[in-house]
Amino acid sequence: MTAEGFLEGRRLQMARGVLLQCIMGGYPAARFYGSDDGDLALVADTAQIHPLPWSQEPRALAICDADELTGESSNLSTRGQLKKVIARYAALGLAPVVATELEFFVFAPNTDPTQPFQPPVGLDGRREDGHSAFSVSSNNGLRPFFSEVYKCMAALGLPRDTFMHEMGVSQFEINLLHGDPLLLADQTFLFKHLLKEVALKHGLTVVCMAKPLAHTPGSSMHIHQSIVETGSGKNVFSDENGQPTAMFRHFIGGQQAGMADFTALFAPNVNSYQRLCHPFASPNNACWSHDNRAAGLRIPASSPVARRVENRLPGADANPYLAIAASLAAGLHGIEHELEPSAPIQGEFEVPDNLSLPCTLHAALERLKRSQLAKELFGKEFIEGYIASKTMELTSFFDEITPWERRVLAAQA
């Protein structure tokens, strides 16, 4: 839209079905978004209008809510779903607080998708070989790229906590500062967009796939969650003596009750399960533990005021609005129904059957399809539309024969 049209308040409308567009560009049957495929209004959030510092021509990006023409939020909008979850907490005098940890890879351009990704050539003329995890000098070869990333983050008002090289080849992680869940979802979305745009300027490719490289750790989007009282700001997970509260236990119980049903929301793509089935600290379970990275729900070591629950299931490919909404909705379900969690686990452990999670997209969609909890928390229209879109993507994947199949199976009897 032109700046003049935007400033005049001209309404931007979009077909309702676009919210269910699959990643290949197609759409499920019209019955999932209304047979008329009528319009939605895109209503800009005035707190999320940003001039784009990387653009050569003056441009701005406005994050919008997708609202029905009657004024209410569309049930198909993931940002709208998150706002509804936050409102449910507010009705109880509570406010969730979250932080996201996003991992990503920086690669050289990949013009042939049949070939593996490669790390870029750095300023030293060499490609990284995978020995730079947590090194203080590991991103020196990419210094011009990261310098512009930092500048653009400051221009967009994206505060960063820590930035580090992760375990994978040319893999990095950013920790965003904790705060309001909607704000953190917006910031996570903006940061991913910023990364890809700045990378293109520097002749690089940023990849937020869950598992872009074989034999290498995947990329997560861990979600740290706590709850405070609306008035006092007190963390309700800790009592006056610094001990965990019943609400803390119930929140974990709700997370456990929802993780298997919501796996397809946290791990939305075929590739997501490559990360989960080769764990490398990417646990595919609903166990919980104090400071054990093998558990799907980890309680990081912290002071009582910072007591929180880390959901380690979501990958970097997850929709931040939907992943945060699903995680918080599950926790609230546990609080409302006073669900008790399993016993915590420590050290090496076997995952009980009742705490294992789906390990393929097909299994996760089947679980979501059967979930009454998902329909109760997000509405039948959203869940059925989401499943329809993701089923199209899964079908497209199965329409292709992979190099592994040709290499390994062609010579078999």
C-alpha positions as CSV (number, residue, x, y, z in Angstrom):
1,M,0.0,0.0,0.0
2,T,1.2,3.5,-0.7
3,A,2.2,5.6,2.4
4,E,-0.5,8.1,1.4
5,G,-3.2,5.4,1.3
6,F,-2.1,4.1,4.6
7,L,-2.1,7.5,6.3
8,E,-5.5,8.3,4.9
9,G,-6.8,5.2,6.7
10,R,-7.7,3.3,3.6
11,R,-8.8,-0.2,4.6
12,L,-6.8,-3.1,3.2
13,Q,-8.9,-6.2,2.7
14,M,-7.8,-9.8,1.9
15,A,-9.6,-13.0,1.0
16,R,-10.3,-15.1,4.1
17,G,-8.8,-18.2,2.5
18,V,-5.3,-16.6,2.5
19,L,-5.0,-17.4,6.2
20,L,-5.1,-21.1,5.2
21,Q,-2.8,-20.9,2.2
22,C,-0.3,-23.8,2.4
23,I,3.4,-23.4,2.0
24,M,3.4,-24.5,-1.7
25,G,0.8,-21.7,-2.5
26,G,-2.4,-23.7,-2.8
27,Y,-5.6,-23.7,-0.7
28,P,-7.7,-26.4,1.0
29,A,-11.4,-26.8,0.0
30,A,-13.4,-23.6,0.4
31,R,-15.6,-25.1,3.1
32,F,-12.7,-24.6,5.5
33,Y,-12.7,-20.9,5.2
34,G,-16.3,-20.1,4.1
35,S,-17.6,-21.1,0.7
36,D,-18.0,-17.5,-0.4
37,D,-14.3,-16.8,0.5
38,G,-15.3,-13.3,1.6
39,D,-12.9,-10.6,2.7
40,L,-11.1,-9.9,6.0
41,A,-9.9,-6.5,7.1
42,L,-6.2,-6.1,7.9
43,V,-6.1,-3.7,10.8
44,A,-2.6,-2.3,11.6
45,D,-1.4,-2.5,15.2
46,T,-0.2,1.1,15.7
47,A,2.5,-0.1,18.1
48,Q,4.0,-2.3,15.3
49,I,4.6,0.0,12.4
50,H,8.3,0.0,11.5
51,P,10.3,1.7,8.8
52,L,12.6,-0.9,7.3
53,P,16.2,0.0,7.8
54,W,17.6,-2.4,5.3
55,S,15.4,-1.1,2.4
56,Q,17.1,1.2,-0.1
57,E,13.8,2.8,-0.9
58,P,11.7,4.2,2.0
59,R,9.4,1.4,3.1
60,A,7.6,0.4,6.2
61,L,6.1,-2.8,7.6
62,A,2.9,-2.8,9.6
63,I,1.9,-6.0,11.6
64,C,-1.9,-6.3,11.2
65,D,-4.7,-8.1,12.9
66,A,-7.0,-10.1,10.6
67,D,-10.5,-9.1,11.5
68,E,-13.9,-10.1,10.2
69,L,-15.7,-7.2,8.5
70,T,-18.1,-7.2,11.4
71,G,-15.2,-6.2,13.7
72,E,-14.3,-9.3,15.6
73,S,-11.0,-11.2,15.3
74,S,-11.0,-13.9,12.6
75,N,-10.9,-17.4,14.1
76,L,-8.3,-18.3,11.4
77,S,-5.8,-15.7,12.6
78,T,-3.0,-17.1,14.7
79,R,-2.3,-13.6,16.1
80,G,-5.9,-13.4,17.0
81,Q,-5.8,-16.8,18.7
82,L,-2.8,-15.6,20.9
83,K,-4.7,-12.4,21.9
84,K,-7.7,-14.6,23.0
85,V,-5.5,-16.8,25.2
86,I,-3.9,-13.7,26.8
87,A,-7.4,-12.3,27.4
88,R,-8.4,-15.5,29.2
89,Y,-5.5,-15.1,31.6
90,A,-6.4,-11.4,32.1
91,A,-10.0,-12.4,33.1
92,L,-8.4,-14.3,36.0
93,G,-6.2,-11.4,37.0
94,L,-3.1,-13.0,35.5
95,A,-0.6,-12.0,32.8
96,P,1.7,-14.5,31.1
97,V,5.3,-13.6,30.5
98,V,7.4,-15.3,27.8
99,A,10.7,-15.2,26.1
100,T,11.8,-17.0,23.0
101,E,15.2,-18.5,22.0
102,L,15.5,-18.7,18.3
103,E,18.2,-20.7,16.5
104,F,19.0,-20.3,12.8
105,F,21.7,-21.2,10.2
106,V,23.6,-18.8,8.0
107,F,24.5,-20.4,4.7
108,A,25.9,-19.6,1.3
109,P,23.3,-19.2,-1.5
110,N,21.8,-22.6,-2.4
111,T,20.6,-22.4,-6.0
112,D,20.2,-26.2,-6.4
113,P,17.9,-27.6,-3.7
114,T,19.0,-31.1,-4.5
115,Q,22.4,-30.2,-3.0
116,P,23.2,-29.8,0.7
117,F,23.5,-26.4,2.3
118,Q,27.1,-25.1,2.8
119,P,28.4,-22.5,5.3
120,P,29.4,-19.3,3.6
121,V,33.0,-18.2,2.8
122,G,34.0,-15.9,5.6
123,L,36.3,-12.8,5.5
124,D,39.2,-15.2,6.0
125,G,38.4,-17.0,2.7
126,R,37.4,-20.2,4.4
127,R,34.2,-22.1,5.2
128,E,33.5,-22.9,8.8
129,D,34.2,-26.6,9.6
130,G,32.0,-27.0,12.7
131,H,34.4,-26.3,15.5
132,S,33.2,-22.9,16.5
133,A,30.3,-23.7,19.0
134,F,30.2,-21.0,21.7
135,S,33.4,-19.4,20.5
136,V,33.9,-15.7,21.1
137,S,35.4,-15.3,17.6
138,S,33.1,-17.7,15.7
139,N,31.2,-15.1,13.8
140,N,34.1,-12.9,12.8
141,G,34.0,-14.2,9.3
142,L,30.4,-12.9,9.1
143,R,31.0,-9.7,11.0
144,P,29.6,-7.3,8.3
145,F,26.3,-9.3,8.3
146,F,26.0,-9.4,12.0
147,S,26.9,-5.8,12.4
148,E,24.0,-4.8,10.2
149,V,21.7,-7.3,12.0
150,Y,22.4,-5.6,15.3
151,K,21.9,-2.1,13.8
152,C,18.6,-3.2,12.2
153,M,17.4,-4.7,15.5
154,A,18.1,-1.4,17.3
155,A,16.2,0.5,14.5
156,L,13.2,-1.8,14.9
157,G,13.3,-1.6,18.7
158,L,14.1,-5.3,19.1
159,P,16.0,-5.7,22.4
160,R,18.4,-8.7,22.5
161,D,19.6,-10.5,25.6
162,T,22.3,-12.8,24.3
163,F,23.6,-13.8,20.9
164,M,25.9,-16.8,20.4
165,H,27.2,-19.4,18.0
166,E,25.3,-22.7,18.5
167,M,26.4,-26.3,18.1
168,G,25.7,-26.6,14.4
169,V,27.9,-25.5,11.5
170,S,27.3,-21.8,11.0
171,Q,24.4,-22.0,13.4
172,F,23.5,-19.2,15.8
173,E,21.0,-18.4,18.5
174,I,19.4,-15.2,19.9
175,N,17.6,-14.9,23.2
176,L,15.0,-12.2,23.1
177,L,14.2,-10.4,26.4
178,H,11.1,-11.7,28.3
179,G,7.9,-9.7,28.2
180,D,4.3,-9.7,27.0
181,P,3.5,-12.7,24.8
182,L,2.0,-10.8,21.9
183,L,5.0,-8.4,21.9
184,L,7.4,-11.4,21.9
185,A,5.6,-13.1,19.1
186,D,5.7,-9.9,17.0
187,Q,9.4,-9.5,17.8
188,T,10.2,-13.1,16.9
189,F,8.4,-12.7,13.6
190,L,10.1,-9.3,12.9
191,F,13.5,-10.8,13.7
192,K,13.1,-13.8,11.4
193,H,12.0,-11.4,8.6
194,L,15.0,-9.1,9.4
195,L,17.5,-11.9,9.2
196,K,16.4,-13.1,5.8
197,E,16.3,-9.6,4.3
198,V,19.7,-8.5,5.7
199,A,21.2,-11.9,4.6
200,L,20.1,-11.3,1.0
201,K,21.9,-7.9,1.0
202,H,25.1,-9.7,2.1
203,G,24.9,-12.5,-0.4
204,L,23.9,-15.0,2.3
205,T,20.9,-17.3,3.0
206,V,19.4,-17.5,6.5
207,V,17.5,-20.8,7.1
208,C,15.0,-21.3,9.9
209,M,14.2,-24.9,8.9
210,A,14.0,-27.2,11.9
211,K,16.7,-29.5,10.5
212,P,18.6,-28.2,7.5
213,L,21.7,-30.4,7.8
214,A,22.1,-34.1,8.4
215,H,24.1,-35.3,11.4
216,T,23.9,-31.8,12.9
217,P,21.7,-30.4,15.7
218,G,18.5,-28.8,14.5
219,S,17.1,-25.3,15.2
220,S,14.6,-24.7,18.0
221,M,12.4,-21.9,19.3
222,H,12.3,-22.7,23.0
223,I,9.6,-20.8,24.8
224,H,10.2,-19.7,28.4
225,Q,6.9,-19.1,30.4
226,S,5.9,-17.6,33.7
227,I,2.8,-16.0,35.0
228,V,2.4,-12.9,37.2
229,E,-0.4,-11.2,39.0
230,T,-1.8,-8.3,37.0
231,G,-1.6,-5.8,39.8
232,S,1.5,-6.7,41.8
233,G,3.6,-8.3,39.1
234,K,4.3,-11.2,41.5
235,N,5.4,-14.5,39.9
236,V,2.6,-16.9,40.9
237,F,4.9,-19.9,40.4
238,S,6.7,-19.1,43.7
239,D,5.2,-18.5,47.2
240,E,6.3,-16.1,49.9
241,N,9.0,-18.6,51.0
242,G,10.3,-19.0,47.5
243,Q,8.8,-22.5,47.1
244,P,6.9,-23.7,44.0
245,T,3.2,-23.2,44.2
246,A,0.2,-25.4,43.3
247,M,-0.4,-23.1,40.3
248,F,3.2,-24.0,39.1
249,R,2.4,-27.7,39.3
250,H,-1.0,-27.2,37.5
251,F,0.6,-25.2,34.7
252,I,3.1,-28.1,34.1
253,G,0.2,-30.6,34.3
254,G,-1.6,-28.6,31.6
255,Q,1.5,-28.5,29.4
256,Q,1.8,-32.2,29.7
257,A,-1.9,-32.8,28.9
258,G,-1.6,-30.7,25.7
259,M,1.8,-31.5,24.3
260,A,0.9,-34.6,22.3
261,D,-2.4,-33.0,21.0
262,F,-0.6,-29.8,20.0
263,T,2.6,-31.4,18.5
264,A,1.5,-30.4,15.0
265,L,1.2,-26.8,16.2
266,F,4.8,-26.8,17.6
267,A,6.3,-28.9,14.8
268,P,4.3,-27.9,11.7
269,N,6.4,-29.3,8.8
270,V,7.7,-32.7,7.6
271,N,11.2,-31.5,8.4
272,S,10.3,-30.6,12.0
273,Y,10.4,-34.3,12.9
274,Q,13.9,-34.8,11.5
275,R,14.9,-32.5,14.4
276,L,12.8,-34.4,17.0
277,C,13.7,-37.9,15.9
278,H,17.4,-37.2,16.2
279,P,17.3,-35.4,19.5
280,F,20.6,-33.6,20.0
281,A,18.9,-31.9,23.0
282,S,15.6,-31.6,21.1
283,P,13.4,-33.9,23.2
284,N,10.3,-35.4,21.7
285,N,8.6,-36.0,25.1
286,A,6.3,-34.4,27.6
287,C,8.5,-35.2,30.6
288,W,9.5,-32.4,32.9
289,S,12.6,-31.9,34.9
290,H,14.7,-29.4,36.9
291,D,17.5,-28.3,34.5
292,N,17.6,-31.4,32.3
293,R,17.7,-30.7,28.6
294,A,16.5,-34.2,27.7
295,A,13.1,-33.2,29.0
296,G,10.5,-31.6,26.8
297,L,9.6,-29.3,29.7
298,R,12.6,-28.0,31.5
299,I,12.7,-25.8,34.7
300,P,15.8,-23.7,34.3
301,A,17.9,-23.1,37.4
302,S,16.8,-19.6,38.6
303,S,15.8,-17.6,41.6
304,P,12.2,-18.0,42.9
305,V,11.2,-14.7,41.3
306,A,12.3,-16.0,37.9
307,R,10.8,-19.5,38.2
308,R,9.6,-20.5,34.8
309,V,8.7,-23.4,32.5
310,E,10.7,-23.9,29.2
311,N,8.8,-25.6,26.4
312,R,11.6,-27.2,24.3
313,L,9.4,-28.8,21.7
314,P,8.9,-25.9,19.2
315,G,11.3,-25.6,16.3
316,A,12.5,-22.5,14.6
317,D,10.1,-23.3,11.8
318,A,7.0,-22.9,14.1
319,N,4.6,-19.9,13.8
320,P,5.6,-17.9,16.9
321,Y,2.0,-16.7,17.5
322,L,0.6,-20.2,17.3
323,A,3.3,-21.9,19.3
324,I,3.1,-19.4,22.1
325,A,-0.7,-19.5,22.1
326,A,-0.8,-23.3,22.2
327,S,1.8,-23.5,25.0
328,L,0.1,-20.9,27.2
329,A,-3.4,-22.3,26.5
330,A,-2.3,-25.7,27.7
331,G,-0.8,-24.3,30.8
332,L,-4.0,-22.3,31.5
333,H,-6.1,-25.5,31.0
334,G,-4.0,-27.1,33.7
335,I,-4.5,-24.2,36.1
336,E,-8.3,-24.1,35.5
337,H,-8.7,-27.9,36.0
338,E,-6.0,-28.2,38.7
339,L,-4.1,-30.9,36.7
340,E,-1.2,-32.6,38.5
341,P,2.0,-33.3,36.6
342,S,3.9,-36.6,36.5
343,A,6.9,-37.0,38.8
344,P,9.9,-35.0,37.6
345,I,12.7,-36.9,35.9
346,Q,16.5,-36.5,36.3
347,G,19.5,-37.9,34.6
348,E,19.1,-40.5,31.9
349,F,15.6,-41.8,31.6
350,E,13.1,-43.9,29.6
351,V,10.1,-41.9,28.3
352,P,6.9,-43.5,29.6
353,D,4.4,-44.3,26.8
354,N,1.9,-41.8,28.1
355,L,4.5,-39.0,27.8
356,S,5.8,-39.8,24.3
357,L,4.8,-37.6,21.4
358,P,4.0,-38.1,17.7
359,C,7.2,-38.5,15.7
360,T,5.9,-37.8,12.2
361,L,3.7,-35.0,10.8
362,H,1.1,-37.6,9.8
363,A,0.9,-39.0,13.3
364,A,0.8,-35.4,14.8
365,L,-2.1,-34.4,12.5
366,E,-4.0,-37.5,13.3
367,R,-3.6,-36.8,17.0
368,L,-4.7,-33.2,16.5
369,K,-7.7,-34.4,14.4
370,R,-8.9,-36.5,17.4
371,S,-8.2,-33.8,20.0
372,Q,-11.3,-32.4,21.7
373,L,-9.0,-30.2,23.8
374,A,-7.6,-28.5,20.7
375,K,-11.1,-27.7,19.4
376,E,-12.2,-26.5,22.8
377,L,-9.2,-24.1,23.1
378,F,-8.9,-22.9,19.5
379,G,-12.2,-23.6,17.9
380,K,-13.3,-26.2,15.4
381,E,-13.0,-23.9,12.5
382,F,-9.3,-23.1,13.1
383,I,-8.2,-26.7,13.9
384,E,-10.0,-28.2,11.0
385,G,-8.7,-25.6,8.6
386,Y,-5.1,-26.0,9.9
387,I,-5.3,-29.7,9.5
388,A,-6.6,-29.3,5.9
389,S,-3.8,-27.0,5.0
390,K,-1.1,-29.2,6.6
391,T,-2.5,-32.3,5.0
392,M,-2.1,-30.7,1.5
393,E,1.6,-30.0,2.4
394,L,2.1,-33.6,3.6
395,T,0.5,-35.0,0.4
396,S,2.8,-32.8,-1.7
397,F,5.8,-34.2,0.1
398,F,4.7,-37.8,-0.5
399,D,4.3,-36.9,-4.2
400,E,8.1,-36.7,-4.5
401,I,10.7,-39.5,-4.4
402,T,13.8,-38.6,-2.4
403,P,17.4,-39.2,-3.4
404,W,17.7,-41.6,-0.5
405,E,15.0,-43.8,-1.9
406,R,16.6,-43.8,-5.4
407,R,20.1,-44.5,-3.9
408,V,19.2,-47.2,-1.4
409,L,16.0,-48.9,-2.6
410,A,16.4,-49.0,-6.4
411,A,18.8,-52.0,-6.3
412,Q,16.7,-54.0,-3.9
413,A,14.8,-57.0,-5.0
